[in-house]
Amino acid sequence: MAEFVRYRTPLSGGRAVTAPATCAQRHIWNLMQRQLPDAAFYDVCYWVPLPGHGTAQDLLDVFAELLRRHESLRTSFHRDADGSLVQQVTDSAEFETEVWTLTRDEDADSVLHTWQSRMRHTPFEPAQAPLIRFMVIVADGAPVFAAYCVSHLVVDLTSLRLLADEVTRLLDARVAGRPLPPAVPARQLVEQAELEHSPRGRALLKRARAYWSRQLASAPAILFPPRNGAGGLAAPVRYSAGMESRAVALAVPLLARRWRVSTSVVLLTVVAQLLGRRAGTPTCTLRLLAANRSDPELHATIGNLHSEVAVTIGLEGERIEDVARRAFAECTAAYANGLYDPDEVADLIASAHGPGAPVDLSYCFNDVRLEHTLPPEAEDRAKVSSAALRAAMADTVVAPDEFEEGETFFLVIDDEIPGRIRLVLNADHRALTPSEVHGFLYDVECSLVEYAEDAAQQVMEERGAAAGGLGQSVP
C-alpha cells in the first residue's frame, strides 16, 4: 500500500484585507447552507499529470507560490455583526500537502481515488483559510501527479484549469532553473466586490433583476411532477449515468453550422425539446452555468465567479433550426445577465406564480467542454453521412457514473475523450428512474443523429442543385 507523509507549510506575504463577499461567493455560500450537514458537497478535487521531473519539494514550493499570487486561495468567510457575508484575505497561512510514494505494484489512479474519497468526507471550515489542500504522487523518485481539493467558495471550473496550467509552468521553470513566469495580471475578488458595489455594478445588478423577472414570468411551474415514493422510495434518491458518444461528436458540428448557432446551443436545444415533450409544455426553463469572465480583467482570475442563470426557451415552431436560433438569442441574453444579487433572485423565484407555487428551476445544463470551435467545413462534411452516423452509434456506451448533484435534473457535457462527446446526467428518482436516465441520454443521441441525417441530405441536395445549375455532374 502506498504511504504518504503530510506536510504543513507556513506561508507569509501579500496583503491582508477584509471586504464584502461577491455575488458569486454569496451564491455558493447559500447553496452550501442548503446542503448542510454535508459541508463537503461543494468541495472539488482536480489533478494534474506531470512530466516526471523535479522533486516533491519543488511542488511544495510551487503550491506556496500559488497561494502568494492568488488571494482567493488564502481567503476565509464569516458573517459580520450585521449578518452580511464577508471575505477575509490573510497574509499568513499554513497549507497542507500529502506526498504519496507509489510502490511498484500500485498505480497512480488508485491512489488518486483513495485520496479523493477521503477528501469528499473531510469538509473545510469556511472561517479558516486556506480552503485548499494539495497532494503529490511520486514514482521512481519524481512527482508524476499533483492534485488539489478546494472549496467552491474560492474557485470555479475555469480557475481549476488555470491552476493546473500554472502548476505545470511553474514546475518546469523551477526544475530548469529559470525565473518563475510572472502571474498574469487579473482582478482579485476584493476588487470584484468593490466593482459590484459601484454605480456600474449596481446598474448591472438592476438589469439582471429585470431579466430574471421576465424569465420567471414565462417559465413553466414544473417540468416533472414528483411521483410519490417512486420505486418505493419516499426520500429523494438520485442516480447518475454517463454516455460516451462518437455519433454526438459527429452530429453536433454539422448542426451548428447548418443552424447557424454554437455547438453548445445545438445540445441545449435538443435537451430542452426532450424535456418539453416529456412535460407537455411549449417552453422549457433551464439554469445555465455562467463563467462571468467576459471582462478582460477577469480572464485569468483565480476565484469563484460562477453563477447559474435561468433561460426560458420557446419550443414551438415547425423547424428545429428556428427553435435553435431562438435559444441562441436567449442564451446570449442569459450570459449577459450572469452577474446578479443571489438573495434578490431567490426572493423573486420564491414569489413567482404566487405563494405556495414557486417556479421549479431545478433543471441544469452545464457544457464544460474545452473545445467549442468548429472543424473545417470540408472535414466536417467528409465525416458525416447517414452510414457514418449510424455506425458511430454502435460504439456508444452508457453506464452508471459517480457524478453527484442536488438538483432534479443536472446534465454535464465534456470532451475529455478525443473524438467523443460525453454526457453525464444526474436525476432525482422521482423525476427520472435509472432506466429513464439511460433512455434520456439515448434520446439525445438519437435526436441529434436524425437531425444531422436530415441536414447532411439537405447539403447534398443543395450541392447537387448548384452543380446542376452550372451544367456539371455531382460525383
N, C-alpha and C positions, 0 to 999 in steps of 0.2 A: 504494500500500500504506500502510495506517495506520501511523504511527510512535508509539513510546512513549518516555517518559522515566521512568527508575527513580529513585525517591526512597527514601532511608533516613532514617527519622525517629527521633531519640532520644527516650526516654521515661523518666521517673522518677516516683516516688511510690508510695504504697501500702506494704504490709508485705512483708518478705522472710521466708519461713518454710519449713521442711522438715518433711515428715510422711510416714508410711507411705502407699503408694498405696491407693486404694479398691479394693473388689472389682471394680467396673466397669472401672476403669483397668487392673487386672491381667488382666481378661478380654480386653480389646482387645490388650494387650501380648502375651499368649500367642498370640492369633490372628495378630498381626503377625510373631511369630517363626516361625510355621509357614509364612508366606507368603514369607519371605526366599528369594532376594535381592530380590524385588520389594517394596521397602520402601514404595513409594508407593501400594500397592494399597489401603490403608486411609486415604488422604487423600481429602478430599471437597471438591468445588467447589460453590459456591452463589452465585446472583446476584440482584440486587435492582433492578427497574426504578425509575427516579427521575423526578420531575416536570419535570426540565429547568430547574432554577433553582439559583442559587448558583455556586460555583467549585470547581475541583479542590482548592484549598487548604481549602475548607470540609470536604470529605470527608477530607482528611488529618487535620484536627483532630477530626472525628467518630471516625475509627479510633483515634486516640490516646486519646480519652475511653473507648472500649470497652475498651481494654487496661487503663486505670486502674481501671475499675469491676469487671472480671471477672478474678479471679485465675487461672482456668483458662487464659486466653489468654496469660499470661506464666509458664506452668509448664513445666518440663522434667522428665525422668525418667532415673533411673540406678539401678543396684543398689548397695546398701551393702556393707560388709565382710562381712556375714552372707549376702549373696546375695539379700536381700529388695528388692523394687522400691520406690523412693522417689519421691515427688513433691516438686519443689523450686520454690517460688514466688519469683520475683525481683522486686526493687523498681526495677530499671532494665533497660531493654532497647532494642533498635533494631529497628523493624519496616520491612518492605519494601512499597512500593506502586508499581505501574506505572500511569502515566497515559497512556492511548491517545487520540489525537485522530483522529477519523474524517475521511477525505477525502469529497468529495461523491459519489463513485461506490461507496462502501462502506457496508455495513450493520453494525449492532452485533452481530448474530448471528454473522457470520463472524469478527469479532474475538474474541468470547467463545469460539468454538470453537477458534481458534488458541491462545489463552491457556490454555484448559482442557487441550488436548492437551499443551502444554509442561509444565504443572503435573503432569500424570499421570506424567511421566518425570523429575520433579525432587523426589526424596524429601527429607523433613525429617530432621535429625539429632535424635533424641529428647532428647539431653542438652543441646541448645542452644535456649533459649526466645528468641522466641516461636515456637510451632508453627503460625503463621498468616501468610499473605501476602495482600495486597489488590491490587485493580486498579480503575481508574476509566475509563469511556469518556466522552469529551467530544465533543459535536456542537454546532456553532454556538455555541461558547463556553461551554456549560453541561454539567454532568455528566448523562448520561441512563441510565447503568448503573453500579452498584457491584457488585463481586464479591469473594469471598474463597475461598482454598484453605486448608484447615485439617486438621490431623491428627485422626483419630477418637479419639485418646488424650485430646483435650481438649474435644471437643464430641460431641453426639449430634444426631439429626434435629430434636428439639424445640428444641435450642439454636440450630441454624441458622435456624430460623423466628423465634425470639425475637430473634436478632441482626438479621435482615432488618427486622423491625418497628422495632427500636431505631435502626437506621441512618436510616430514614425520619423518625422522630420527632425525632431529634437534628438532622438536616439542616434540617428545616422550622423548628425553633426557632432555629437559628443564622442562617439566611438572613433570618428575620423579626426578628432582634434581640431575641428573647425569652430569658429564662433557660432553660438546658437542663433538660428534665424530669428529676427525680431518678431514680436507679436504684431499681427495685422491690426491696424487701428480700428477700433469698434466702440460703439456706445455701451457703457456699463449700465446696469439696471437701476442704479441710483439716479442717473441722468434720464433714464426712460421714465421713471416715476415723476421727475421734475417736468418732463415734457407733457405727460398726461394731465398734470395739474395746471399747465399753462393755458392761455386763451386758445391757442391752436388745438391743444389736446382736448379741452372741454368742448370745442366745436366738433371734433371728430366723435367724441362720445355722444353728443346730442344727435348727430347724424345717424350713428349706429342705433340709437334707441328708436328713432323713427323707422329705420329699416326693420328692426325686429317687430315693431308694432304692425307693419304691413305684412310681414311674413306670417305672423300668428293669426292675422285676420283671415287668411286664406288657407291655413293648414287644416287638414283633417284631424278630428279629435283623437283618433286612434287607428292604427293600421291592423293590429292583431288583437281582437277582443280576447282576453285571457280565458283559457279553458281550465276551469277549476279542477285542481288536482290531476292535471294531465299525467297519464301514465301512473296514476296512483300516488302522485307526489303533491303534497299540499304546499310546500315551500318552493320558492324559485330555485330551480336547478338548471345549470347551463351546460351546454355541450358545444364543442368546437370540432370542426373538420377543415382540412386544407385540401385544395385541388391544385395540382401542378399540370398546366395545360400548354402544350405546344400549339394547339389549334387556336387558342385565345391569342397567343402571341402573334400568330399569322394574321388573324382576322382584324385585330384592333387597328393596326396602322392603315390597312386598306380602307376601313370605315372612316377613320379620322380624316383621311384625305378626301374621301367621297362626300362626307357630310360637312366638311369644312369646319371641324371642331378639333379640340385637343383629344389625345388618346384617353386621357382621364375622363373626359366628358362622355366619350363613347361608352366606357364601362359604367359610369354613373347613370346614363340614360337607360341602359338595359336593366340595371338593378332596380331603378325607380319604376320602370314599366312592369317588371315582375311583381314588385311589392304592391303597386297599384291594382294590378289584376287580382292578386290574392285578396286584397281588402275591398275590391269593388268600388274604388274611389277614382275620380277624374284627376286628382292631384296626389302627389307624394311629397312629404316633407322629411328631409334627412338632415343630420348635422354633419357638416364638413369640418375637417380639422385644418385650421388655417395656420400657416407658418408665421405670418405677420412680419415678413422681412423684406418688403418692397423698398423700404427706406435704405439707401446705400450704406448708411452708418450702422445698420443692423445686420448686414450680410455676414459678418464674421463674429457677431456677438455670441459669447458662450453664456447662456442663460435660458430661462424659460420664457419664451414669447408666444407660446402656443395658445390658441383658443379654439372653441368649437362654435361654428356659426350656422344657423339654420338656412336652408334653401328649399323653397317650395316649387316643385316642377309640375307644370301642366302637362298632362299625358294625352290630351285629346288631339286628334288630327289623323288624317289618312296616311301621311308619310312619316316614317320614323325619323328621317333626317330633319323634318320640321320640329319634332319634339327635341331632338338633339341640339338644334340651334337655339331653341328657347332655353334649354338647360344651360348651354354655354353662356348666354347672356345673363341668366340668373346667377350662375356661379361667379361670373366676373363681379357682379354687384355684391355677392356674399363676401368674397375675399376682400373687397374694398371696405367692408364694414366689420373686419375681424377684430378691431380694437373696440371694446365696449366695456361698460361697467357691469361686472357679473352679478352684483346684487340687484341692480336695477332690472336687468334682464330676467333674473329669477322671479322677481315680483311680477313682471309682465307675463311670464309663462304661467305662473300660478293663477293669475286672474283671467287668462284668455278663455273665452267661451263661457264665462260665468263661474261663480263659486261652485265647488264640488265637481266640476268637469273640466279640469285643466287639459290643455293640449299635451299629448304624449310625444315627446321629442327623443324617445329612447331608441332611435334608429340612426346608426352612424356609418359613414363611408369614409375610409381613410386610405388614400393612394400614397404609399411611401416609396414608390419606385425611384431609383436614382436616374434612370434613363427615360425621358419623355419625348425625345426627338424622333422624328420620322425617318425611316431608312430612305435611301434614294428611290425615287418612284419606279425606275426600271427594275431595280432589285425586288421591290415590293410586288410588282405585277408578276414577275417571273416565278415567285414562290407560291402565289395564291391562285389556286384553281379549286374547283369543287372536289376533284380527286385528292389533291394535296391536303385540303382541309379535313376531309373525311378520314384520310389515312392518319393524320395527326391526332384526331380524336381517339383513335385506337390506343394511343400512348398515354392517355390521360389517367392520372392516379388521384383518387380521393381517399383520404384516410383520416382517422381521428388525430387531433392536434392538441397540444398543451396550452394553447393561447387562452388567456383568461381576460374577461371584461365584465363590467357590471351593468350592461345595457340589455334591452330586449333583443336588439339586433345590431351586431357590430361586424362590419366587413373590412378586412385589411387586404391590400393588394401590394405585392412586392415583385421584384425581378431578380432575386438573388441567384436563381438558377439560369444560366445562359440559355437563350432560345426558348424559354418558357415564361409564362406569367403565372404567379401563384396567388390564389385567392384563399383567405382563411376567414371562415365565418364562425362567430360565436353567437349563440342564441339561447334565449330562455326556453325551457321545455314547454312552457305554457303558450308560447307563440309558435315555435317550430320544434317538433320532436327530432331526435337524432337522425332518423331516416329522412325527414323533411329537410334538414340541413344539407344532407348529401344531395337530395333532389334539387334543392335550390341552386347549388353550385353547378350541377349538371345542366340545369335550365339556363343559367347564364351562358355557359359554353355553347349550348345548342342554339340559343337565340343569336349569339354573335356569329356563329358559323352560317346560319341560314341567311342573315343579313349580308354577310360577306359573299356568299354564293350569288345572291341577287346582284350585289354591287359588281362583282367580277364579270357576271354575264352582261350587265349594262355597259361596262367598259369595253368588252369585246364587240358588242353591237355598235357602240359609238365609233370605235376604231374601224370597224368594217364599213360603216356608212361613210366615214371620212375618206377611206381609201377608195370606196366605190365612186365617190364624187370626183375623185382625181383620175378615174379610169384605171385603177390599179387593183390587183388581186391581193387578198389578205392571206398570208401564209398560215 
